[in-house]
């Protein structure tokens, strides 16, 4: 969930700078960074290659960023649901199997 929060902040920053001349889209490689995070390393924020750059040097794509927002929200909901299930199982184990 921490990596999802990092990505959410990056996407929000990209959207906030959609009209900033020279701003370059930033992101993390979520799959690679997940393993690094498990190993205790902080995520590496990189510029996103291959995006169309406008005349002002900005390459933020509204379509890409809104898609990432939706994707990230879905992943966050799934992670939160899994964490809630895990907590419920712990609670049941503490209370000898009864779901209090």
Backbone torsions as a table, in degrees:
resi	resn	phi	psi	omega
1	UNK	NA	-29.7	177.9
2	UNK	-63.2	-42.7	178.6
3	UNK	-65.5	-36.6	177.0
4	UNK	-63.8	-36.7	177.2
5	UNK	-67.3	-40.3	177.0
6	UNK	-60.2	-46.8	-179.3
7	UNK	-64.6	-39.8	178.6
8	UNK	-59.4	-43.1	178.6
9	UNK	-64.9	-39.0	178.1
10	UNK	-65.2	-43.8	179.5
11	UNK	-64.0	-42.7	178.3
12	UNK	-62.0	-40.1	178.0
13	UNK	-65.2	-41.8	177.4
14	UNK	-59.6	-45.7	179.7
15	UNK	-65.2	-38.2	179.5
16	UNK	-65.3	-25.5	-178.1
17	UNK	-105.1	20.6	-176.4
18	UNK	-60.3	-26.3	-180.0
19	UNK	-108.6	11.6	-179.9
20	UNK	-85.5	115.7	179.8
21	UNK	-57.8	134.7	176.7
22	UNK	81.8	-5.2	-178.9
23	UNK	-69.3	136.6	179.6
24	UNK	-112.3	133.4	-178.8
25	UNK	-60.2	133.2	179.2
26	UNK	-116.8	150.0	179.8
27	UNK	-161.9	178.7	171.8
28	UNK	-122.7	153.1	172.4
29	UNK	-83.6	97.2	-168.5
30	UNK	-57.4	-44.8	-177.3
31	UNK	-64.2	-47.5	-179.6
32	UNK	-66.4	-40.9	-177.6
33	UNK	-70.3	-25.9	177.2
34	UNK	-60.8	-45.9	178.6
35	UNK	-65.7	-41.5	177.4
36	UNK	-61.0	-39.6	179.7
37	UNK	-64.4	-41.9	177.3
38	UNK	-60.9	-35.2	178.9
39	UNK	-80.8	0.0	176.1
40	UNK	89.5	12.2	179.9
41	UNK	-95.6	143.8	178.0
42	UNK	-71.9	154.5	-179.3
43	UNK	-68.2	146.7	177.7
44	UNK	-98.5	117.7	178.8
45	UNK	-87.4	129.6	-177.9
46	UNK	-129.2	159.3	171.4
47	UNK	-75.4	142.4	-178.8
48	UNK	-83.4	120.5	179.4
49	UNK	-81.0	159.2	170.8
50	UNK	82.3	7.4	178.5
51	UNK	-88.7	149.7	178.5
52	UNK	-71.1	128.8	179.6
53	UNK	-98.6	130.3	177.7
54	UNK	-78.1	174.6	-179.4
55	UNK	-59.8	-28.2	-179.1
56	UNK	-85.0	3.5	178.6
57	UNK	89.5	-5.3	-179.8
58	UNK	-84.0	139.9	179.6
59	UNK	-126.0	21.5	178.9
60	UNK	-71.8	129.2	178.4
61	UNK	-107.1	117.0	179.8
62	UNK	-58.7	-41.2	-179.5
63	UNK	-62.7	-45.7	-179.8
64	UNK	-62.7	-45.9	-175.6
65	UNK	-68.3	-39.0	178.6
66	UNK	-69.2	-34.8	175.2
67	UNK	-63.7	-43.1	178.9
68	UNK	-65.2	-36.3	176.8
69	UNK	-60.5	-46.1	-179.4
70	UNK	-66.2	-44.0	179.2
71	UNK	-61.9	-44.0	-179.1
72	UNK	-65.3	-40.4	178.8
73	UNK	-62.9	-41.0	178.4
74	UNK	-63.9	-46.0	178.7
75	UNK	-61.5	-38.9	-179.6
76	UNK	-65.8	-42.4	178.3
77	UNK	-62.3	-41.3	178.5
78	UNK	-64.3	-45.8	-180.0
79	UNK	-62.8	-41.4	178.7
80	UNK	-65.1	-39.5	178.2
81	UNK	-64.7	-42.0	177.5
82	UNK	-63.5	-41.4	179.3
83	UNK	-65.4	-40.4	177.8
84	UNK	-63.1	-42.7	177.3
85	UNK	-61.0	-40.9	179.0
86	UNK	-62.8	-42.6	178.3
87	UNK	-65.6	-38.4	178.0
88	UNK	-64.0	-39.8	178.1
89	UNK	-63.8	-40.7	178.0
90	UNK	-63.3	-43.0	179.7
91	UNK	-61.8	-41.5	178.7
92	UNK	-65.2	-38.9	178.9
93	UNK	-65.7	-38.2	179.4
94	UNK	-67.0	-36.9	-177.0
95	UNK	-97.1	29.7	176.7
96	UNK	55.7	38.8	174.3
97	UNK	91.0	-8.6	179.0
98	UNK	-89.4	134.5	-176.4
99	UNK	-80.3	68.3	-177.5
100	UNK	-81.5	NA	NA
